[in-house]
């Protein structure tokens, strides 16, 4: 009986901890593979930018006019959709006013 409880606990731990982490890792890998020039992205450090060039494991992000950063491809947290980009611009405009 104790052995069955131990196996059930191990299975529960796998389902609760490891399975969601593996799913997030697969989604992040798909995101990184899908990056291309012109995509607006957010890095893990909170920097927004547009992808200007893609090398093997390096992205060149334009963060302002004439300012490019070289970042690791794996440091991209997600792509920014048009609605998120517009919301960010509205917040910036409100701060300037």
Biopython code that builds the backbone (N, CA, C, O; Angstrom):
import numpy as np
from Bio.PDB.StructureBuilder import StructureBuilder

atoms = [
    (1, "UNK", "N", (0.823, -1.202, 0.000)),
    (1, "UNK", "CA", (0.000, 0.000, 0.000)),
    (1, "UNK", "C", (0.862, 1.261, 0.000)),
    (1, "UNK", "O", (0.579, 2.215, -0.724)),
    (2, "UNK", "N", (1.909, 1.257, 0.810)),
    (2, "UNK", "CA", (2.791, 2.425, 0.861)),
    (2, "UNK", "C", (3.467, 2.668, -0.490)),
    (2, "UNK", "O", (3.692, 3.810, -0.892)),
    (3, "UNK", "N", (3.781, 1.582, -1.174)),
    (3, "UNK", "CA", (4.442, 1.692, -2.472)),
    (3, "UNK", "C", (3.525, 2.371, -3.490)),
    (3, "UNK", "O", (3.989, 3.169, -4.304)),
    (4, "UNK", "N", (2.244, 2.065, -3.453)),
    (4, "UNK", "CA", (1.276, 2.660, -4.367)),
    (4, "UNK", "C", (1.157, 4.164, -4.105)),
    (4, "UNK", "O", (1.076, 4.954, -5.045)),
    (5, "UNK", "N", (1.147, 4.552, -2.845)),
    (5, "UNK", "CA", (1.066, 5.968, -2.484)),
    (5, "UNK", "C", (2.312, 6.695, -2.970)),
    (5, "UNK", "O", (2.219, 7.815, -3.473)),
    (6, "UNK", "N", (3.471, 6.074, -2.826)),
    (6, "UNK", "CA", (4.722, 6.678, -3.271)),
    (6, "UNK", "C", (4.717, 6.877, -4.796)),
    (6, "UNK", "O", (5.147, 7.926, -5.275)),
    (7, "UNK", "N", (4.250, 5.910, -5.544)),
    (7, "UNK", "CA", (4.171, 6.028, -7.002)),
    (7, "UNK", "C", (3.145, 7.098, -7.386)),
    (7, "UNK", "O", (3.392, 7.881, -8.303)),
    (8, "UNK", "N", (2.014, 7.143, -6.707)),
    (8, "UNK", "CA", (1.001, 8.146, -6.996)),
    (8, "UNK", "C", (1.540, 9.550, -6.709)),
    (8, "UNK", "O", (1.275, 10.483, -7.467)),
    (9, "UNK", "N", (2.281, 9.697, -5.636)),
    (9, "UNK", "CA", (2.873, 10.991, -5.304)),
    (9, "UNK", "C", (3.895, 11.400, -6.366)),
    (9, "UNK", "O", (3.932, 12.564, -6.765)),
    (10, "UNK", "N", (4.712, 10.473, -6.822)),
    (10, "UNK", "CA", (5.683, 10.754, -7.882)),
    (10, "UNK", "C", (4.997, 11.171, -9.174)),
    (10, "UNK", "O", (5.444, 12.105, -9.840)),
    (11, "UNK", "N", (3.930, 10.494, -9.530)),
    (11, "UNK", "CA", (3.161, 10.841, -10.733)),
    (11, "UNK", "C", (2.531, 12.225, -10.597)),
    (11, "UNK", "O", (2.537, 13.008, -11.547)),
    (12, "UNK", "N", (1.996, 12.523, -9.435)),
    (12, "UNK", "CA", (1.404, 13.840, -9.190)),
    (12, "UNK", "C", (2.455, 14.946, -9.309)),
    (12, "UNK", "O", (2.188, 15.994, -9.897)),
    (13, "UNK", "N", (3.630, 14.721, -8.761)),
    (13, "UNK", "CA", (4.710, 15.704, -8.850)),
    (13, "UNK", "C", (5.099, 15.930, -10.311)),
    (13, "UNK", "O", (5.343, 17.065, -10.721)),
    (14, "UNK", "N", (5.157, 14.862, -11.091)),
    (14, "UNK", "CA", (5.489, 14.988, -12.507)),
    (14, "UNK", "C", (4.440, 15.827, -13.223)),
    (14, "UNK", "O", (4.783, 16.716, -14.002)),
    (15, "UNK", "N", (3.179, 15.554, -12.969)),
    (15, "UNK", "CA", (2.095, 16.271, -13.643)),
    (15, "UNK", "C", (2.039, 17.739, -13.233)),
    (15, "UNK", "O", (1.734, 18.599, -14.060)),
    (16, "UNK", "N", (2.327, 18.034, -11.982)),
    (16, "UNK", "CA", (2.205, 19.397, -11.480)),
    (16, "UNK", "C", (3.441, 20.237, -11.780)),
    (16, "UNK", "O", (3.315, 21.420, -12.098)),
    (17, "UNK", "N", (4.624, 19.655, -11.686)),
    (17, "UNK", "CA", (5.855, 20.431, -11.813)),
    (17, "UNK", "C", (6.528, 20.318, -13.180)),
    (17, "UNK", "O", (6.825, 21.334, -13.809)),
    (18, "UNK", "N", (6.762, 19.136, -13.628)),
    (18, "UNK", "CA", (7.598, 18.949, -14.810)),
    (18, "UNK", "C", (6.856, 19.122, -16.119)),
    (18, "UNK", "O", (7.422, 19.673, -17.064)),
    (19, "UNK", "N", (5.639, 18.684, -16.215)),
    (19, "UNK", "CA", (4.884, 18.776, -17.458)),
    (19, "UNK", "C", (4.653, 20.228, -17.888)),
    (19, "UNK", "O", (4.885, 20.547, -19.054)),
    (20, "UNK", "N", (4.205, 21.124, -16.996)),
    (20, "UNK", "CA", (4.038, 22.524, -17.413)),
    (20, "UNK", "C", (5.368, 23.186, -17.817)),
    (20, "UNK", "O", (5.400, 23.993, -18.745)),
    (21, "UNK", "N", (6.446, 22.848, -17.130)),
    (21, "UNK", "CA", (7.749, 23.420, -17.480)),
    (21, "UNK", "C", (8.185, 22.965, -18.874)),
    (21, "UNK", "O", (8.723, 23.763, -19.643)),
    (22, "UNK", "N", (7.963, 21.714, -19.201)),
    (22, "UNK", "CA", (8.309, 21.214, -20.528)),
    (22, "UNK", "C", (7.467, 21.898, -21.597)),
    (22, "UNK", "O", (7.964, 22.195, -22.683)),
    (23, "UNK", "N", (6.202, 22.147, -21.298)),
    (23, "UNK", "CA", (5.327, 22.830, -22.257)),
    (23, "UNK", "C", (5.812, 24.261, -22.500)),
    (23, "UNK", "O", (5.849, 24.713, -23.644)),
    (24, "UNK", "N", (6.184, 24.976, -21.434)),
    (24, "UNK", "CA", (6.699, 26.335, -21.590)),
    (24, "UNK", "C", (8.001, 26.336, -22.387)),
    (24, "UNK", "O", (8.219, 27.230, -23.205)),
    (25, "UNK", "N", (8.861, 25.361, -22.164)),
    (25, "UNK", "CA", (10.128, 25.283, -22.899)),
    (25, "UNK", "C", (9.873, 25.047, -24.388)),
    (25, "UNK", "O", (10.543, 25.647, -25.229)),
    (26, "UNK", "N", (8.916, 24.184, -24.724)),
    (26, "UNK", "CA", (8.585, 23.944, -26.135)),
    (26, "UNK", "C", (8.019, 25.196, -26.783)),
    (26, "UNK", "O", (8.368, 25.513, -27.921)),
    (27, "UNK", "N", (7.143, 25.920, -26.071)),
    (27, "UNK", "CA", (6.564, 27.151, -26.619)),
    (27, "UNK", "C", (7.643, 28.206, -26.848)),
    (27, "UNK", "O", (7.616, 28.905, -27.861)),
    (28, "UNK", "N", (8.594, 28.330, -25.917)),
    (28, "UNK", "CA", (9.671, 29.308, -26.061)),
    (28, "UNK", "C", (10.573, 28.938, -27.236)),
    (28, "UNK", "O", (11.026, 29.814, -27.973)),
    (29, "UNK", "N", (10.831, 27.657, -27.409)),
    (29, "UNK", "CA", (11.652, 27.221, -28.537)),
    (29, "UNK", "C", (10.971, 27.552, -29.863)),
    (29, "UNK", "O", (11.628, 28.001, -30.802)),
    (30, "UNK", "N", (9.653, 27.331, -29.948)),
    (30, "UNK", "CA", (8.916, 27.683, -31.166)),
    (30, "UNK", "C", (8.959, 29.184, -31.418)),
    (30, "UNK", "O", (9.104, 29.619, -32.560)),
    (31, "UNK", "N", (8.834, 29.979, -30.357)),
    (31, "UNK", "CA", (8.899, 31.433, -30.488)),
    (31, "UNK", "C", (10.253, 31.858, -31.035)),
    (31, "UNK", "O", (10.318, 32.666, -31.962)),
    (32, "UNK", "N", (11.312, 31.338, -30.486)),
    (32, "UNK", "CA", (12.661, 31.713, -30.913)),
    (32, "UNK", "C", (12.907, 31.316, -32.364)),
    (32, "UNK", "O", (13.536, 32.058, -33.118)),
    (33, "UNK", "N", (12.415, 30.154, -32.748)),
    (33, "UNK", "CA", (12.600, 29.696, -34.123)),
    (33, "UNK", "C", (11.790, 30.527, -35.114)),
    (33, "UNK", "O", (12.160, 30.623, -36.285)),
    (34, "UNK", "N", (10.698, 31.126, -34.664)),
    (34, "UNK", "CA", (9.833, 31.859, -35.577)),
    (34, "UNK", "C", (10.229, 33.324, -35.743)),
    (34, "UNK", "O", (9.608, 34.032, -36.535)),
    (35, "UNK", "N", (11.231, 33.795, -35.028)),
    (35, "UNK", "CA", (11.623, 35.201, -35.110)),
    (35, "UNK", "C", (12.187, 35.532, -36.482)),
    (35, "UNK", "O", (12.953, 34.764, -37.064)),
    (36, "UNK", "N", (11.791, 36.692, -36.982)),
    (36, "UNK", "CA", (12.286, 37.143, -38.270)),
    (36, "UNK", "C", (12.426, 38.652, -38.276)),
    (36, "UNK", "O", (12.018, 39.333, -37.335)),
    (37, "UNK", "N", (13.007, 39.165, -39.346)),
    (37, "UNK", "CA", (13.198, 40.602, -39.457)),
    (37, "UNK", "C", (11.849, 41.323, -39.456)),
    (37, "UNK", "O", (10.889, 40.877, -40.084)),
    (38, "UNK", "N", (11.798, 42.436, -38.744)),
    (38, "UNK", "CA", (10.590, 43.230, -38.671)),
    (38, "UNK", "C", (9.698, 42.915, -37.488)),
    (38, "UNK", "O", (8.775, 43.678, -37.202)),
    (39, "UNK", "N", (9.945, 41.810, -36.786)),
    (39, "UNK", "CA", (9.138, 41.474, -35.618)),
    (39, "UNK", "C", (9.466, 42.411, -34.469)),
    (39, "UNK", "O", (10.629, 42.749, -34.249)),
    (40, "UNK", "N", (8.443, 42.831, -33.738)),
    (40, "UNK", "CA", (8.684, 43.600, -32.515)),
    (40, "UNK", "C", (8.693, 42.615, -31.364)),
    (40, "UNK", "O", (7.776, 41.806, -31.225)),
    (41, "UNK", "N", (9.729, 42.682, -30.537)),
    (41, "UNK", "CA", (9.900, 41.718, -29.464)),
    (41, "UNK", "C", (10.160, 42.422, -28.140)),
    (41, "UNK", "O", (10.515, 43.600, -28.098)),
    (42, "UNK", "N", (9.977, 41.674, -27.071)),
    (42, "UNK", "CA", (10.298, 42.106, -25.716)),
    (42, "UNK", "C", (11.321, 41.130, -25.170)),
    (42, "UNK", "O", (11.093, 39.920, -25.182)),
    (43, "UNK", "N", (12.451, 41.642, -24.688)),
    (43, "UNK", "CA", (13.471, 40.774, -24.124)),
    (43, "UNK", "C", (13.172, 40.499, -22.658)),
    (43, "UNK", "O", (12.327, 41.156, -22.050)),
    (44, "UNK", "N", (13.871, 39.523, -22.102)),
    (44, "UNK", "CA", (13.702, 39.196, -20.687)),
    (44, "UNK", "C", (14.078, 40.360, -19.786)),
    (44, "UNK", "O", (13.602, 40.438, -18.654)),
    (45, "UNK", "N", (14.914, 41.258, -20.259)),
    (45, "UNK", "CA", (15.330, 42.405, -19.451)),
    (45, "UNK", "C", (14.373, 43.587, -19.592)),
    (45, "UNK", "O", (14.593, 44.631, -18.978)),
    (46, "UNK", "N", (13.319, 43.441, -20.388)),
    (46, "UNK", "CA", (12.306, 44.485, -20.502)),
    (46, "UNK", "C", (12.547, 45.479, -21.616)),
    (46, "UNK", "O", (11.944, 46.552, -21.619)),
    (47, "UNK", "N", (13.405, 45.157, -22.556)),
    (47, "UNK", "CA", (13.699, 46.066, -23.663)),
    (47, "UNK", "C", (12.831, 45.695, -24.862)),
    (47, "UNK", "O", (12.808, 44.543, -25.296)),
    (48, "UNK", "N", (12.117, 46.690, -25.388)),
    (48, "UNK", "CA", (11.328, 46.503, -26.601)),
    (48, "UNK", "C", (12.184, 46.895, -27.792)),
    (48, "UNK", "O", (12.959, 47.848, -27.713)),
    (49, "UNK", "N", (12.051, 46.170, -28.890)),
    (49, "UNK", "CA", (12.780, 46.529, -30.091)),
    (49, "UNK", "C", (12.270, 45.770, -31.294)),
    (49, "UNK", "O", (11.523, 44.798, -31.179)),
    (50, "UNK", "N", (12.698, 46.248, -32.463)),
    (50, "UNK", "CA", (12.356, 45.600, -33.724)),
    (50, "UNK", "C", (13.567, 44.822, -34.215)),
    (50, "UNK", "O", (14.689, 45.326, -34.174)),
    (51, "UNK", "N", (13.346, 43.593, -34.680)),
    (51, "UNK", "CA", (14.431, 42.760, -35.173)),
    (51, "UNK", "C", (14.870, 43.292, -36.530)),
    (51, "UNK", "O", (14.077, 43.340, -37.471)),
    (52, "UNK", "N", (16.146, 43.697, -36.630)),
    (52, "UNK", "CA", (16.696, 44.173, -37.902)),
    (52, "UNK", "C", (17.420, 43.072, -38.652)),
    (52, "UNK", "O", (17.367, 43.010, -39.880)),
    (53, "UNK", "N", (18.094, 42.205, -37.919)),
    (53, "UNK", "CA", (18.837, 41.128, -38.561)),
    (53, "UNK", "C", (18.862, 39.921, -37.628)),
    (53, "UNK", "O", (18.820, 40.060, -36.405)),
    (54, "UNK", "N", (18.930, 38.738, -38.231)),
    (54, "UNK", "CA", (18.978, 37.500, -37.469)),
    (54, "UNK", "C", (20.216, 36.731, -37.900)),
    (54, "UNK", "O", (20.326, 36.312, -39.052)),
    (55, "UNK", "N", (21.145, 36.547, -36.973)),
    (55, "UNK", "CA", (22.284, 35.663, -37.183)),
    (55, "UNK", "C", (21.972, 34.376, -36.426)),
    (55, "UNK", "O", (20.884, 34.251, -35.863)),
    (56, "UNK", "N", (22.890, 33.425, -36.398)),
    (56, "UNK", "CA", (22.605, 32.127, -35.789)),
    (56, "UNK", "C", (21.899, 32.254, -34.437)),
    (56, "UNK", "O", (20.700, 31.990, -34.342)),
    (57, "UNK", "N", (22.613, 32.648, -33.412)),
    (57, "UNK", "CA", (22.036, 32.787, -32.080)),
    (57, "UNK", "C", (22.001, 34.235, -31.618)),
    (57, "UNK", "O", (21.886, 34.503, -30.422)),
    (58, "UNK", "N", (22.099, 35.167, -32.554)),
    (58, "UNK", "CA", (22.164, 36.589, -32.222)),
    (58, "UNK", "C", (21.108, 37.342, -33.022)),
    (58, "UNK", "O", (20.890, 37.078, -34.204)),
    (59, "UNK", "N", (20.458, 38.287, -32.343)),
    (59, "UNK", "CA", (19.505, 39.185, -32.998)),
    (59, "UNK", "C", (20.021, 40.603, -32.882)),
    (59, "UNK", "O", (20.615, 40.974, -31.870)),
    (60, "UNK", "N", (19.797, 41.390, -33.906)),
    (60, "UNK", "CA", (20.096, 42.818, -33.860)),
    (60, "UNK", "C", (18.763, 43.528, -33.706)),
    (60, "UNK", "O", (17.922, 43.490, -34.604)),
    (61, "UNK", "N", (18.571, 44.187, -32.547)),
    (61, "UNK", "CA", (17.327, 44.886, -32.259)),
    (61, "UNK", "C", (17.524, 46.383, -32.396)),
    (61, "UNK", "O", (18.483, 46.950, -31.872)),
    (62, "UNK", "N", (16.599, 47.017, -33.111)),
    (62, "UNK", "CA", (16.603, 48.470, -33.182)),
    (62, "UNK", "C", (15.663, 48.959, -32.079)),
    (62, "UNK", "O", (14.455, 48.728, -32.128)),
    (63, "UNK", "N", (16.238, 49.638, -31.084)),
    (63, "UNK", "CA", (15.456, 50.094, -29.943)),
    (63, "UNK", "C", (15.086, 51.570, -30.054)),
    (63, "UNK", "O", (14.167, 52.031, -29.377)),
    (64, "UNK", "N", (15.789, 52.304, -30.896)),
    (64, "UNK", "CA", (15.488, 53.710, -31.188)),
    (64, "UNK", "C", (16.068, 53.994, -32.557)),
    (64, "UNK", "O", (16.782, 53.158, -33.112)),
    (65, "UNK", "N", (15.773, 55.160, -33.109)),
    (65, "UNK", "CA", (16.304, 55.502, -34.423)),
    (65, "UNK", "C", (17.821, 55.504, -34.380)),
    (65, "UNK", "O", (18.431, 56.291, -33.655)),
    (66, "UNK", "N", (18.425, 54.622, -35.157)),
    (66, "UNK", "CA", (19.874, 54.555, -35.247)),
    (66, "UNK", "C", (20.554, 53.842, -34.088)),
    (66, "UNK", "O", (21.783, 53.816, -34.029)),
    (67, "UNK", "N", (19.791, 53.261, -33.162)),
    (67, "UNK", "CA", (20.378, 52.560, -32.012)),
    (67, "UNK", "C", (20.035, 51.082, -32.124)),
    (67, "UNK", "O", (18.867, 50.697, -32.071)),
    (68, "UNK", "N", (21.064, 50.262, -32.279)),
    (68, "UNK", "CA", (20.865, 48.819, -32.374)),
    (68, "UNK", "C", (21.584, 48.121, -31.229)),
    (68, "UNK", "O", (22.667, 48.527, -30.808)),
    (69, "UNK", "N", (20.953, 47.060, -30.739)),
    (69, "UNK", "CA", (21.547, 46.230, -29.703)),
    (69, "UNK", "C", (21.735, 44.825, -30.247)),
    (69, "UNK", "O", (20.906, 44.319, -31.003)),
    (70, "UNK", "N", (22.820, 44.215, -29.857)),
    (70, "UNK", "CA", (23.054, 42.815, -30.202)),
    (70, "UNK", "C", (22.661, 41.993, -28.987)),
    (70, "UNK", "O", (23.255, 42.142, -27.919)),
    (71, "UNK", "N", (21.668, 41.127, -29.138)),
    (71, "UNK", "CA", (21.175, 40.329, -28.014)),
    (71, "UNK", "C", (21.146, 38.853, -28.403)),
    (71, "UNK", "O", (21.056, 38.499, -29.578)),
    (72, "UNK", "N", (21.223, 38.021, -27.400)),
    (72, "UNK", "CA", (21.109, 36.578, -27.618)),
    (72, "UNK", "C", (19.672, 36.253, -28.008)),
    (72, "UNK", "O", (18.719, 36.804, -27.457)),
    (73, "UNK", "N", (19.544, 35.369, -28.945)),
    (73, "UNK", "CA", (18.219, 34.986, -29.432)),
    (73, "UNK", "C", (17.365, 34.411, -28.300)),
    (73, "UNK", "O", (16.154, 34.632, -28.268)),
    (74, "UNK", "N", (17.978, 33.682, -27.379)),
    (74, "UNK", "CA", (17.245, 33.058, -26.282)),
    (74, "UNK", "C", (16.739, 34.067, -25.264)),
    (74, "UNK", "O", (15.912, 33.718, -24.421)),
    (75, "UNK", "N", (17.218, 35.321, -25.317)),
    (75, "UNK", "CA", (16.782, 36.318, -24.337)),
    (75, "UNK", "C", (15.457, 36.966, -24.697)),
    (75, "UNK", "O", (14.975, 37.824, -23.958)),
    (76, "UNK", "N", (14.861, 36.580, -25.806)),
    (76, "UNK", "CA", (13.566, 37.134, -26.204)),
    (76, "UNK", "C", (12.478, 36.458, -25.380)),
    (76, "UNK", "O", (12.368, 35.232, -25.355)),
    (77, "UNK", "N", (11.676, 37.281, -24.705)),
    (77, "UNK", "CA", (10.593, 36.750, -23.877)),
    (77, "UNK", "C", (9.352, 36.465, -24.713)),
    (77, "UNK", "O", (8.736, 35.409, -24.571)),
    (78, "UNK", "N", (8.981, 37.409, -25.593)),
    (78, "UNK", "CA", (7.824, 37.184, -26.463)),
    (78, "UNK", "C", (7.762, 38.227, -27.562)),
    (78, "UNK", "O", (8.452, 39.246, -27.527)),
    (79, "UNK", "N", (6.915, 37.941, -28.536)),
    (79, "UNK", "CA", (6.645, 38.908, -29.592)),
    (79, "UNK", "C", (5.589, 39.865, -29.090)),
    (79, "UNK", "O", (4.710, 39.485, -28.317)),
    (80, "UNK", "N", (5.677, 41.100, -29.527)),
    (80, "UNK", "CA", (4.709, 42.109, -29.115)),
    (80, "UNK", "C", (3.679, 42.233, -30.222)),
    (80, "UNK", "O", (4.023, 42.431, -31.387)),
    (81, "UNK", "N", (2.422, 42.117, -29.850)),
    (81, "UNK", "CA", (1.359, 42.264, -30.852)),
    (81, "UNK", "C", (1.085, 43.739, -31.084)),
    (81, "UNK", "O", (1.547, 44.585, -30.319)),
    (82, "UNK", "N", (0.347, 44.051, -32.120)),
    (82, "UNK", "CA", (0.048, 45.436, -32.475)),
    (82, "UNK", "C", (-0.719, 46.131, -31.355)),
    (82, "UNK", "O", (-0.469, 47.305, -31.082)),
    (83, "UNK", "N", (-1.643, 45.438, -30.703)),
    (83, "UNK", "CA", (-2.431, 46.069, -29.643)),
    (83, "UNK", "C", (-1.564, 46.405, -28.438)),
    (83, "UNK", "O", (-1.766, 47.447, -27.815)),
    (84, "UNK", "N", (-0.600, 45.545, -28.092)),
    (84, "UNK", "CA", (0.308, 45.833, -26.989)),
    (84, "UNK", "C", (1.206, 47.012, -27.335)),
    (84, "UNK", "O", (1.490, 47.857, -26.486)),
    (85, "UNK", "N", (1.649, 47.065, -28.579)),
    (85, "UNK", "CA", (2.518, 48.151, -29.021)),
    (85, "UNK", "C", (1.791, 49.486, -28.946)),
    (85, "UNK", "O", (2.369, 50.480, -28.506)),
    (86, "UNK", "N", (0.537, 49.520, -29.368)),
    (86, "UNK", "CA", (-0.249, 50.748, -29.320)),
    (86, "UNK", "C", (-0.469, 51.193, -27.885)),
    (86, "UNK", "O", (-0.430, 52.390, -27.598)),
    (87, "UNK", "N", (-0.703, 50.245, -26.972)),
    (87, "UNK", "CA", (-0.907, 50.589, -25.566)),
    (87, "UNK", "C", (0.359, 51.186, -24.975)),
    (87, "UNK", "O", (0.286, 52.126, -24.183)),
    (88, "UNK", "N", (1.515, 50.657, -25.345)),
    (88, "UNK", "CA", (2.778, 51.190, -24.861)),
    (88, "UNK", "C", (2.999, 52.602, -25.374)),
    (88, "UNK", "O", (3.454, 53.465, -24.624)),
    (89, "UNK", "N", (2.684, 52.854, -26.640)),
    (89, "UNK", "CA", (2.840, 54.190, -27.204)),
    (89, "UNK", "C", (1.914, 55.183, -26.524)),
    (89, "UNK", "O", (2.300, 56.330, -26.300)),
    (90, "UNK", "N", (0.681, 54.758, -26.188)),
    (90, "UNK", "CA", (-0.252, 55.650, -25.504)),
    (90, "UNK", "C", (0.279, 56.029, -24.129)),
    (90, "UNK", "O", (0.154, 57.184, -23.722)),
    (91, "UNK", "N", (0.869, 55.082, -23.405)),
    (91, "UNK", "CA", (1.430, 55.370, -22.095)),
    (91, "UNK", "C", (2.588, 56.350, -22.236)),
    (91, "UNK", "O", (2.713, 57.273, -21.431)),
    (92, "UNK", "N", (3.439, 56.164, -23.250)),
    (92, "UNK", "CA", (4.562, 57.077, -23.483)),
    (92, "UNK", "C", (4.057, 58.478, -23.792)),
    (92, "UNK", "O", (4.615, 59.453, -23.290)),
    (93, "UNK", "N", (3.010, 58.602, -24.608)),
    (93, "UNK", "CA", (2.469, 59.896, -24.967)),
    (93, "UNK", "C", (1.865, 60.594, -23.755)),
    (93, "UNK", "O", (1.992, 61.809, -23.611)),
    (94, "UNK", "N", (1.206, 59.830, -22.882)),
    (94, "UNK", "CA", (0.633, 60.396, -21.674)),
    (94, "UNK", "C", (1.716, 60.912, -20.746)),
    (94, "UNK", "O", (1.523, 61.930, -20.082)),
    (95, "UNK", "N", (2.847, 60.233, -20.686)),
    (95, "UNK", "CA", (3.952, 60.650, -19.835)),
    (95, "UNK", "C", (4.595, 61.928, -20.353)),
    (95, "UNK", "O", (5.062, 62.755, -19.570)),
    (96, "UNK", "N", (4.619, 62.091, -21.678)),
    (96, "UNK", "CA", (5.232, 63.283, -22.278)),
    (96, "UNK", "C", (4.361, 64.518, -22.068)),
    (96, "UNK", "O", (4.875, 65.634, -21.999)),
    (97, "UNK", "N", (3.056, 64.327, -21.966)),
    (97, "UNK", "CA", (2.131, 65.466, -21.858)),
    (97, "UNK", "C", (2.189, 66.152, -20.510)),
    (97, "UNK", "O", (1.467, 67.122, -20.280)),
]
sb = StructureBuilder()
sb.init_structure("model")
sb.init_model(0)
sb.init_chain("A")
sb.init_seg("    ")
for serial, (resi, resn, name, xyz) in enumerate(atoms, 1):
    if name == "N":
        sb.init_residue(resn, " ", resi, " ")
    sb.init_atom(name, np.array(xyz, "f"), 0.0, 1.0, " ", f" {name:<3s}", serial, name[0])
structure = sb.get_structure()
